Amino acid sequence: MAALLPLPIRCGDGVTVKPMTLGMWAALERIGSPLVTCEEPKDALDLIPSFYLLTHDPREVFRGDLVDLSMQWADTVPVSTMGAVRRACYRQMNAAFDVTPEDDPKKATGAATTAGLPRSRSGQPRPSTGATRTSCGPSRSPQSRSSSARRCGTATAK
C-alpha cells in the first residue's frame, strides 16, 4: 500500500525526501544525477544537487543557480544526514518501481529490437490486398530507458 500512496520520508534535521514523481525523475535525469545514471559518485559534491532536488521542488532544476542553491542548503545540513537522505531516496525510487510493470524476459523472442522498433520480417512479403489476420492479444510496449534504473544501485539501498 505504501507504493500506491508514498509518503514523504523524514531524515532528521528538518530534511524530508518527497515521493518520487515523474517530474522529480526527469529533474534528476536532467542534472545527470548518479542516483538515476547508476554511475558511482566521485564525491559528495556529485550528490548534493540531487539531494537538494529531492528535498525541494523539482522545478528548481530550471533555475540557473541550482549548484549554488544546493550548496547553500547543504551548508545548513549536517554530514550525518547524507546517508539518511540517500537511503530515503532509494526507498522512494523503489516504491515507484514496485508499481511500475516490467517486461517479462520469458516472453521476449529472438533478437532485440532497435530503439523500440519492431524487427523486420524475414521471408517473402505478403500481399497487402484481401483479408488479414488481426492480433487478439495485448500489444507490447517498448522498454523505457528509465526501466534500466531498477537494476542499478537500488538493490543495496534497502
Buried (B, 14 or more C-beta within 10 A) or exposed (E): EEEEEBEEBEBEEEBBBBBBEEEBBEBBBBBEBBBBBEEEBEEEEBBBBBBBBBBBEBEBBEEEEBBEBBBEBBEEBEEEBBEBBBBBBBBBBBBBBEEEEEEEEEEEEEEEEEEEEEEEEEEEEEEEEEEEEEEEEEEEEEBEEBBEBBEBBBEEBE
